[in-house]
Amino acid sequence: MYKAILLAADGSENSYRAAQEVKKFYHEDAIVTILNIIGYADSKSDVLHGSNSRSLERERLEKLSKITDFFNDNNIRYETLFEHGEPKETVVKVANSGDYDVVLLGTRGLNGLQEMVLGSVSHKVAKRANIPVMIVK
Amino acid sequence: MIDILKKEWLTDPKTNILAGIVVALALIPEAIAFSIIAGVDPMVGLYASFIIAVSISILGGRPAMISAATGAIALLVTPLVSEHGVEYLLAATLLMGLIQLVLGILKIGKLMKFIPKSVMLGFVNALAVMIFTSQIEHIFGISISTYVYVAVTLLIVYLVPRFFKAIPAPLIAIVLLTAIYLFMGAEVRTVGDLGAIERSLPSFIIPDVPYTLETLRIILPFSISMAIVGLVESLLTAKIVDDATDSYSSKNRESRGQGISNIIAGFFGGMGGCAMIGQSIINVRSGATTRLSTFTAGTVLIFLIIVLGDLVVQVPMPILAGIMVMVAIGTFDWGSFKYMVRAPRTDAVVMVVTVAIVLMTHNLAIGVIAGVILSALFFATKISNVEVDRTETEGAVSYRFNGQVFFASVDTMMNQIDLDEENKAIELDFTNAHIWDDSGVDAIDSMITKLKRKGNRVSIRNLNKDSRKIINELSMINKEELI
């Protein structure tokens, strides 16, 4: 049984499908960590588009609301983790931190076209992570 | 104190020095291109970048942020340089720094929050458009070779980083294409055609302008614009770096540091500058967290210029133009199109008007000020709309007030009250309203006086705490009418 489940999510449809997959092997002792990577270029647009009244943290949480709603509805315990960095390296780094038993991610994220041409985050994570990797189609 | 210094300078020095070197390499083409936009010798921008980077690394509020000569400032000063010459630019830079220093001492960082999002979006988008249009003369109608060099530069800067990130792609484009140019020759203009490179360290000078009121009259408008634009871009960049590094920085210290750095730049023959979003992101992406990275960027830049100055004049202009097109595309906020559809109409209008005014006046500062005023007017219009709902049941009339009651909104509020009511029990319900000032209190007073004159019994309900306080202090109405 996996206890610490890492779900790399960017708010895309694929990452939502990966979240649904978690339900199939989730059990009461487990906790899911939803990892969202904030690219350095995202900082610029997030700060520019962020409103003053609400924190960036909350706006970023909203991007994951579909997944957190799904977890809430299914009584899945979760926490969220926001990390700054390049998506590929950062997912691998967190996955290999020793805190997690398995990592899930969608085949393709928000930036579909680019990844089709140039090799995706999921490919890199599958190659470099030291824990089991589940890539959800 | 010593601990903070150690942390801000000596954490992970190797990564920070390497990041600084990467930034130095990325800064050189931009500093030269921005000098050419301003209409001065490349050295004016290169000295500015060296001095500002080194000085801000010590004095700035935001570790790991990169400040140097920037497009925003260069675009502002073009008319000053073309009409009066570079010495006036240096004098204007001194005054710009002085203004920023004063604003920093007055803790102006807090005022940034009064610049609405729509104006900031207009600012970066107008800046992007202006950087792009400034390159048109270097790209179009010169020669076929010029187009080829621009196109190849763009291919390199967009494709190479996908596979190879250790060296900044603009530098790869410059080295590779300049080598090809030196080897094969081509019908293109070079940096040397537009200005000279001196292989020396900057030295202390006092700008050679007449120190008269006339000079002040010429430079002051430019200095004010430069100071505003410099602070807006610097504090925006600081927020972005804060977010990207999960830390917080002193905006007032940054404002003072920008001021002092520009004063020093002016005394050493450099044009004004400010923080750079693109370069700061390159720095942070390379792992930089400390002041040492910014310091390294400045010193390596001037070292390279002293060593390689002779080669820099050979760099073909279209390569720099291509890099500037990349800078423009990177500066533009592409999410703005979505924003224009989704945001409230008035916000979208403010953004478009900000961009339009900048493009008409060629002055980012005027655009920002106009944008702030316009959005303040929209805000005042929106907030000065108090809604009053009237309901009547068996001789008892109830007015429910919705909104902010203050000097700008009392007229719309009064217009919705029927002052011809007679001999009724009238209840004024303020559950969803807030009374802000004596104009609001006066309006309510006169409303009550007039209604009572016609034999009505008037009572006030559900004032919130602040509104009750101001009514108690300023109003003439009887306390028993307050329920």
HADDOCK unambig.tbl for C-alpha pairs under 7 A between the chains (distance, minus, plus):
assign (segid A and resid 40 and name CA) (segid B and resid 244 and name CA) 6.06 0.50 0.50
assign (segid A and resid 40 and name CA) (segid B and resid 281 and name CA) 6.40 0.50 0.50
assign (segid A and resid 40 and name CA) (segid B and resid 285 and name CA) 6.56 0.50 0.50
assign (segid A and resid 43 and name CA) (segid B and resid 240 and name CA) 5.68 0.50 0.50
assign (segid A and resid 43 and name CA) (segid B and resid 243 and name CA) 6.20 0.50 0.50
assign (segid A and resid 43 and name CA) (segid B and resid 244 and name CA) 5.71 0.50 0.50
assign (segid A and resid 44 and name CA) (segid B and resid 240 and name CA) 5.60 0.50 0.50
assign (segid A and resid 45 and name CA) (segid B and resid 333 and name CA) 6.92 0.50 0.50
assign (segid A and resid 47 and name CA) (segid B and resid 240 and name CA) 6.05 0.50 0.50
assign (segid A and resid 48 and name CA) (segid B and resid 117 and name CA) 6.53 0.50 0.50
assign (segid A and resid 48 and name CA) (segid B and resid 120 and name CA) 6.93 0.50 0.50
assign (segid A and resid 48 and name CA) (segid B and resid 121 and name CA) 6.66 0.50 0.50
assign (segid A and resid 49 and name CA) (segid B and resid 117 and name CA) 6.63 0.50 0.50
assign (segid A and resid 51 and name CA) (segid B and resid 117 and name CA) 6.97 0.50 0.50
assign (segid A and resid 84 and name CA) (segid B and resid 244 and name CA) 6.19 0.50 0.50
